[in-house]
């Protein structure tokens, strides 16, 4: 088998076989095929696209390029959740305890963030003493005992995806639906869970900017999951404004604690309850979504989900005094209030611009080597549809670099657009995609 023949075949629009895609993935992972040939193939794929069969074969080859986690020693149906990313996306910290409190095991491997804020692992490391690295045995033991554990993603999990993504990033081939779907699903399948819930974000703060793109990506990922014999459901959710009010690692942990006490922002609470309910349904702990919603709401209102969160934090070495008193979380030296320049109703909040402001304040990483400031970020004081008066605070900025406040403040002001007329609230949950098809909400 020759790489040049595979490139030619795809360039001409023909379908590649399972063996050909496995040859490419294995050869590139082992440094037997040079960058320039794989870059050429990626560009051919970008223009000619991949068939459903090719997407699955590519996903399968990337999944098999490294470790495939065996979670068979964990009792019950294991359900994983993946978000395609957004601004203020704190859902894992809330959904995990909600689902675990319903008796569903959540064995989650999460990554660090690259971009406007940290990933789930960075957020959890805001909690003093919390351990994200542990042996497989301890990980499984915690899930069996607590029903929830979140650890750092292994470097050996789908290594082909990491290598291919880096090449896609520098060859302008990132935004191809088939390549995106196979990248996400190769890691989810390698993580070893029985069922997968996908939170596909749509809007200015998401990778998918419109609902049409989001539906195509969701359908592709559901198809991959079903071909891999994993019950898979995707939920399309709005990211035209940040989720919740907090953007930044320790700030988002505080908001997660508030939400688990049934006191958090309404949109964050609504989405987390809905995601958790679908995970409970996938785990066959409820007969229908109505029963699952009732079960999850009970765990939230009764305080059992918050107690499960504390149990999870303690099991991984976290200091519970930080959970009982969130003021002990990392706090920034400089705090600055951004005020509205005129009266009006908030018409839009450009989530991508809010994310950029958080990055400038120190909450994220511009490269994988950047050092993240766990205390940095911002709190929003308005949502789309809210009436704001001139000089009323619309955001509070937190940073340890006072020279960044002016730039971040300017970006935040530009992210808020106002209307003299009342504005309709955007729909938070847009559609559900499953093997049964698409259901609009």
C-alpha positions as CSV (number, residue, x, y, z in Angstrom):
1,X,0.0,0.0,0.0
2,X,1.4,3.4,-1.0
3,X,0.4,6.8,0.5
4,X,0.5,8.5,-2.9
5,X,-2.1,6.1,-4.2
6,X,-4.4,6.9,-1.2
7,X,-4.0,10.6,-1.8
8,X,-4.8,10.3,-5.5
9,X,-7.8,8.1,-4.8
10,X,-9.3,10.7,-2.3
11,X,-8.4,13.6,-4.6
12,X,-10.5,12.0,-7.3
13,X,-13.4,11.6,-4.9
14,X,-13.4,7.8,-4.3
15,X,-14.2,6.2,-1.0
16,X,-11.2,5.0,1.1
17,X,-11.4,1.5,2.7
18,X,-11.0,0.6,6.4
19,X,-7.5,-0.8,5.6
20,X,-6.4,2.3,3.8
21,X,-7.4,4.6,6.6
22,X,-5.9,2.3,9.2
23,X,-2.6,2.3,7.1
24,X,-2.6,6.2,7.2
25,X,-3.4,6.5,10.9
26,X,-0.9,3.9,12.0
27,X,1.8,5.1,9.7
28,X,1.5,8.7,10.7
29,X,1.3,7.9,14.4
30,X,4.5,5.9,14.2
31,X,6.3,8.6,12.1
32,X,6.4,6.3,9.0
33,X,4.5,8.7,6.8
34,X,5.7,12.4,6.5
35,X,3.6,15.4,7.4
36,X,3.5,16.7,3.8
37,X,1.7,13.6,2.6
38,X,-0.8,13.5,5.4
39,X,-1.4,17.3,4.9
40,X,-2.1,16.6,1.2
41,X,-4.6,13.9,2.2
42,X,-6.3,16.2,4.7
43,X,-6.8,18.8,2.0
44,X,-8.2,16.2,-0.3
45,X,-10.6,15.2,2.4
46,X,-11.5,18.9,3.1
47,X,-12.6,19.4,-0.5
48,X,-14.1,15.9,-1.3
49,X,-15.5,15.1,2.2
50,X,-15.7,11.7,3.9
51,X,-18.6,9.3,3.5
52,X,-20.3,7.9,6.7
53,X,-18.3,4.7,6.3
54,X,-15.0,6.6,6.0
55,X,-15.8,8.8,9.1
56,X,-16.4,5.6,11.1
57,X,-13.3,3.9,9.8
58,X,-11.1,7.0,10.6
59,X,-12.6,7.2,14.1
60,X,-12.0,3.5,14.7
61,X,-8.4,3.8,13.5
62,X,-7.7,6.8,15.8
63,X,-9.4,5.1,18.7
64,X,-7.2,2.0,18.3
65,X,-4.0,4.1,18.0
66,X,-3.5,4.1,21.8
67,X,-5.1,2.9,25.0
68,X,-8.7,1.8,25.0
69,X,-9.9,2.0,28.6
70,X,-11.5,-1.1,30.1
71,X,-14.2,0.0,32.6
72,X,-15.9,-3.4,32.9
73,X,-15.1,-3.6,36.6
74,X,-17.4,-0.7,37.2
75,X,-20.9,-1.7,38.2
76,X,-23.8,-0.5,36.0
77,X,-24.2,1.4,32.7
78,X,-21.5,4.0,32.4
79,X,-22.5,7.2,30.7
80,X,-20.1,9.9,29.5
81,X,-20.8,13.5,28.5
82,X,-18.9,15.6,26.1
83,X,-19.4,19.3,25.3
84,X,-18.1,20.8,22.0
85,X,-17.1,23.8,24.0
86,X,-18.3,27.3,24.8
87,X,-17.9,30.2,27.2
88,X,-18.7,29.6,30.9
89,X,-19.3,25.9,30.2
90,X,-19.2,24.6,33.8
91,X,-21.7,21.8,33.2
92,X,-19.5,18.8,34.1
93,X,-19.0,20.0,37.7
94,X,-22.8,20.1,38.1
95,X,-24.0,17.3,35.9
96,X,-21.6,14.7,37.3
97,X,-22.9,15.0,40.9
98,X,-26.6,15.2,39.7
99,X,-26.2,11.9,37.7
100,X,-24.1,10.2,40.4
101,X,-26.7,11.0,43.0
102,X,-29.2,9.1,40.9
103,X,-27.0,6.0,41.1
104,X,-25.5,6.2,37.6
105,X,-21.7,5.7,37.5
106,X,-19.8,8.6,35.8
107,X,-16.2,7.7,35.0
108,X,-14.9,10.8,33.2
109,X,-11.6,11.6,31.7
110,X,-11.3,15.4,31.0
111,X,-8.7,17.6,29.5
112,X,-7.1,21.0,30.2
113,X,-8.3,24.0,28.4
114,X,-6.7,25.7,25.4
115,X,-8.3,29.1,24.7
116,X,-10.4,31.5,26.7
117,X,-10.6,29.5,29.9
118,X,-9.3,26.3,31.5
119,X,-10.9,22.9,31.0
120,X,-12.7,20.8,33.6
121,X,-9.3,19.6,35.1
122,X,-8.1,23.2,35.5
123,X,-11.3,24.2,37.2
124,X,-11.1,21.3,39.7
125,X,-7.5,22.2,40.4
126,X,-8.8,25.5,41.8
127,X,-9.8,23.3,44.8
128,X,-6.9,22.9,47.2
129,X,-5.5,19.4,47.3
130,X,-7.7,18.0,44.5
131,X,-5.9,15.1,42.6
132,X,-6.5,14.6,38.9
133,X,-3.8,11.9,38.4
134,X,-4.3,8.5,39.9
135,X,-4.0,4.7,39.1
136,X,-6.7,3.0,37.1
137,X,-7.5,0.9,40.1
138,X,-8.1,3.9,42.4
139,X,-10.2,5.6,39.6
140,X,-12.4,2.5,39.3
141,X,-12.6,2.1,43.1
142,X,-13.8,5.7,43.5
143,X,-16.5,5.3,40.8
144,X,-17.8,2.1,42.3
145,X,-17.9,3.7,45.8
146,X,-18.9,7.3,45.0
147,X,-20.4,6.9,41.5
148,X,-18.2,9.8,40.2
149,X,-14.6,10.4,39.4
150,X,-13.0,12.9,37.0
151,X,-9.3,12.5,36.1
152,X,-6.9,13.9,33.6
153,X,-6.9,12.4,30.1
154,X,-4.2,9.9,29.4
155,X,-1.5,11.0,26.9
156,X,-2.0,7.5,25.3
157,X,-5.7,8.0,24.7
158,X,-6.2,8.3,20.9
159,X,-2.6,9.8,20.2
160,X,-3.3,9.8,16.5
161,X,-6.0,12.4,17.1
162,X,-3.6,14.8,18.9
163,X,-1.1,14.5,16.1
164,X,-3.6,14.9,13.3
165,X,-5.3,17.8,15.0
166,X,-2.0,19.7,15.3
167,X,-1.5,19.2,11.5
168,X,-5.0,20.2,10.7
169,X,-4.5,23.4,12.8
170,X,-1.6,24.5,10.6
171,X,-3.0,23.4,7.2
172,X,-6.5,25.2,7.5
173,X,-8.3,21.8,7.6
174,X,-9.8,22.0,11.1
175,X,-13.4,23.0,10.1
176,X,-14.5,19.9,8.2
177,X,-17.5,18.2,9.8
178,X,-16.2,14.6,9.2
179,X,-12.8,15.3,10.7
180,X,-14.3,17.1,13.7
181,X,-16.7,14.3,14.4
182,X,-14.1,11.6,14.2
183,X,-11.7,13.6,16.4
184,X,-14.3,14.0,19.2
185,X,-15.7,10.4,19.0
186,X,-12.3,8.7,18.8
187,X,-11.5,10.0,22.3
188,X,-15.0,9.2,23.6
189,X,-15.0,5.6,22.3
190,X,-11.4,5.1,23.7
191,X,-12.6,6.2,27.1
192,X,-14.6,3.0,27.5
193,X,-18.1,4.1,28.6
194,X,-21.3,2.3,27.6
195,X,-23.3,5.3,26.4
196,X,-22.5,8.9,25.3
197,X,-24.3,12.2,25.7
198,X,-23.1,15.0,23.5
199,X,-23.8,18.7,24.2
200,X,-23.3,20.4,20.8
201,X,-23.0,24.2,21.3
202,X,-24.4,26.5,18.6
203,X,-23.7,30.3,18.3
204,X,-21.1,33.0,18.5
205,X,-19.2,31.4,21.4
206,X,-19.1,28.0,19.9
207,X,-17.2,26.3,17.1
208,X,-20.5,25.6,15.2
209,X,-21.9,29.1,14.5
210,X,-25.3,28.0,13.2
211,X,-27.9,25.3,13.8
212,X,-27.6,23.7,10.4
213,X,-23.9,23.0,11.0
214,X,-24.6,21.8,14.5
215,X,-27.2,19.4,13.3
216,X,-24.9,17.9,10.7
217,X,-22.1,17.4,13.3
218,X,-24.5,16.0,15.9
219,X,-25.9,13.5,13.4
220,X,-22.4,12.4,12.3
221,X,-21.3,11.8,15.9
222,X,-24.5,9.9,16.8
223,X,-24.0,7.7,13.7
224,X,-20.4,7.0,14.8
225,X,-21.6,6.0,18.3
226,X,-24.4,3.8,17.0
227,X,-21.9,2.0,14.6
228,X,-19.6,1.4,17.6
229,X,-22.6,-0.1,19.4
230,X,-22.8,2.8,21.9
231,X,-26.1,4.3,22.7
232,X,-25.5,8.0,21.7
233,X,-27.6,11.1,22.0
234,X,-26.7,14.7,21.0
235,X,-28.4,17.8,22.4
236,X,-28.0,21.1,20.5
237,X,-27.8,24.0,23.0
238,X,-27.4,27.8,22.6
239,X,-24.0,29.5,23.0
240,X,-25.0,33.0,21.6
241,X,-24.3,34.3,25.1
242,X,-22.1,32.7,27.9
243,X,-23.7,30.0,29.9
244,X,-24.3,31.2,33.4
245,X,-22.6,34.3,34.7
246,X,-19.1,33.2,35.5
247,X,-16.2,32.9,33.1
248,X,-12.9,31.7,34.6
249,X,-11.8,28.7,36.6
250,X,-12.3,29.4,40.4
251,X,-15.2,31.7,39.5
252,X,-16.9,28.9,37.7
253,X,-16.3,26.5,40.6
254,X,-18.1,29.0,42.9
255,X,-21.0,29.2,40.4
256,X,-21.1,25.3,40.3
257,X,-21.3,25.2,44.1
258,X,-24.2,27.8,44.0
259,X,-26.0,25.8,41.4
260,X,-25.7,22.5,43.3
261,X,-27.2,24.4,46.2
262,X,-30.1,25.2,43.9
263,X,-29.1,28.9,43.9
264,X,-27.2,29.3,40.6
265,X,-28.2,31.1,37.3
266,X,-31.4,29.8,35.8
267,X,-30.0,28.9,32.4
268,X,-27.0,27.0,33.8
269,X,-29.3,25.1,36.2
270,X,-31.9,24.3,33.4
271,X,-29.3,23.0,31.0
272,X,-27.5,20.9,33.7
273,X,-30.8,19.3,34.9
274,X,-31.7,18.5,31.3
275,X,-28.3,17.0,30.4
276,X,-28.3,15.0,33.6
277,X,-31.8,13.7,33.0
278,X,-30.8,12.4,29.5
279,X,-27.8,10.6,31.0
280,X,-30.0,9.0,33.6
281,X,-32.3,7.9,30.8
282,X,-29.3,6.5,28.8
283,X,-28.3,4.5,31.9
284,X,-31.8,3.0,32.0
285,X,-32.5,4.4,35.5
286,X,-35.8,5.9,34.3
287,X,-38.5,4.8,31.8
288,X,-38.8,8.2,30.1
289,X,-37.5,11.7,30.2
290,X,-40.3,13.0,32.5
291,X,-39.4,10.4,35.1
292,X,-35.7,11.2,34.7
293,X,-36.3,15.0,35.1
294,X,-38.3,14.4,38.3
295,X,-35.5,12.2,39.7
296,X,-32.8,14.7,38.9
297,X,-34.7,17.7,40.2
298,X,-35.3,15.8,43.4
299,X,-31.6,15.3,43.9
300,X,-30.9,19.0,43.3
301,X,-33.7,20.4,45.5
302,X,-33.1,17.9,48.4
303,X,-29.3,18.7,48.5
304,X,-28.3,15.2,47.7
305,X,-26.5,16.3,44.6
306,X,-24.4,18.8,46.6
307,X,-23.6,16.2,49.1
308,X,-22.5,13.9,46.3
309,X,-20.2,16.7,45.0
310,X,-18.6,17.0,48.4
311,X,-18.1,13.2,48.6
312,X,-16.5,13.3,45.1
313,X,-14.1,16.2,46.0
314,X,-13.1,14.4,49.3
315,X,-12.5,11.1,47.5
316,X,-9.9,12.8,45.3
317,X,-8.1,14.6,48.0
318,X,-9.9,18.0,47.8
319,X,-10.1,20.3,50.8
320,X,-13.8,20.4,51.8
321,X,-13.4,23.6,53.7
322,X,-13.1,25.3,50.3
323,X,-16.5,23.9,49.3
324,X,-18.1,25.0,52.5
325,X,-16.4,28.5,52.2
326,X,-15.8,29.3,48.5
327,X,-14.0,32.5,49.5
328,X,-11.0,30.2,50.1
329,X,-10.8,29.5,46.4
330,X,-8.1,31.5,44.5
331,X,-8.9,35.2,44.4
332,X,-7.6,37.9,42.1
333,X,-5.7,40.9,43.3
334,X,-7.5,43.4,41.0
335,X,-11.3,43.7,40.7
336,X,-12.8,46.2,38.2
337,X,-16.5,47.0,37.4
338,X,-17.5,47.6,33.7
339,X,-20.6,49.9,33.5
340,X,-23.2,50.3,30.8
341,X,-22.9,53.5,28.7
342,X,-26.6,53.9,28.2
343,X,-30.0,52.6,29.2
344,X,-31.5,49.8,27.2
345,X,-32.4,46.1,26.9
346,X,-29.5,43.7,26.3
347,X,-30.0,42.5,22.8
348,X,-26.8,40.4,22.3
349,X,-23.8,39.4,24.3
350,X,-21.0,38.3,22.0
351,X,-19.8,35.1,23.8
352,X,-16.6,34.9,21.7
353,X,-15.7,38.5,22.8
354,X,-16.4,37.7,26.4
355,X,-14.1,34.6,26.1
356,X,-11.4,36.8,24.6
357,X,-11.6,39.2,27.5
358,X,-11.3,36.3,30.0
359,X,-8.2,35.1,28.1
360,X,-6.6,38.6,28.3
361,X,-7.3,38.7,32.0
362,X,-5.3,35.4,32.4
363,X,-8.1,32.8,32.7
364,X,-7.0,30.8,29.6
365,X,-4.1,29.6,27.6
366,X,-2.9,31.0,24.3
367,X,-0.7,28.0,23.8
368,X,-0.4,24.6,25.6
369,X,2.7,26.0,27.5
370,X,0.9,29.1,28.9
371,X,0.4,29.3,32.6
372,X,-3.2,29.8,33.6
373,X,-4.4,32.1,36.4
374,X,-7.0,30.1,38.3
375,X,-8.4,33.3,39.9
376,X,-8.8,35.4,36.7
377,X,-12.0,35.9,34.7
378,X,-15.2,37.8,34.9
379,X,-18.8,37.8,36.2
380,X,-21.6,39.0,34.0
381,X,-24.4,41.0,35.6
382,X,-27.0,40.8,32.8
383,X,-28.5,38.4,30.3
384,X,-30.1,38.8,26.9
385,X,-33.5,40.5,27.6
386,X,-32.5,42.2,30.8
387,X,-33.1,46.0,31.2
388,X,-30.0,47.9,32.1
389,X,-29.6,51.5,33.2
390,X,-26.7,53.8,32.3
391,X,-23.8,53.3,34.7
392,X,-25.2,50.0,36.0
393,X,-22.5,47.3,36.2
394,X,-22.7,44.8,33.4
395,X,-19.6,42.8,34.3
396,X,-16.9,42.6,37.0
397,X,-13.4,41.7,35.9
398,X,-10.9,39.7,38.0
399,X,-7.1,39.6,37.3
400,X,-3.7,39.7,38.8
401,X,-2.4,41.9,35.9
402,X,-3.8,45.4,36.3
403,X,-2.3,46.5,32.9
404,X,-4.8,44.2,31.2
405,X,-7.9,45.8,32.7
406,X,-8.4,48.6,30.2
407,X,-8.1,46.3,27.2
408,X,-10.4,43.7,28.7
409,X,-12.9,46.3,29.8
410,X,-13.1,47.7,26.2
411,X,-13.7,44.3,24.8
412,X,-16.5,43.5,27.3
413,X,-18.2,46.9,26.6
414,X,-18.1,46.0,22.9
415,X,-19.5,42.6,23.5
416,X,-22.8,44.0,24.9
417,X,-25.3,45.3,22.3
418,X,-28.4,47.2,23.5
419,X,-31.9,47.8,22.1
420,X,-34.5,50.4,23.1
421,X,-37.2,47.7,22.7
422,X,-37.7,44.6,24.8
423,X,-35.8,41.6,23.4
424,X,-37.0,38.0,23.1
425,X,-34.9,35.4,25.1
426,X,-33.0,32.9,22.9
427,X,-34.1,29.2,23.2
428,X,-31.5,27.4,25.4
429,X,-32.2,23.8,24.2
430,X,-32.8,23.7,20.4
431,X,-33.0,20.0,19.3
432,X,-32.2,16.4,20.3
433,X,-30.5,14.1,17.8
434,X,-30.6,10.3,18.3
435,X,-30.8,7.1,16.3
436,X,-34.6,7.8,16.0
437,X,-33.9,11.1,14.2
438,X,-34.1,14.8,15.1
439,X,-36.6,16.3,17.6
440,X,-36.8,20.1,17.6
441,X,-37.5,21.6,21.0
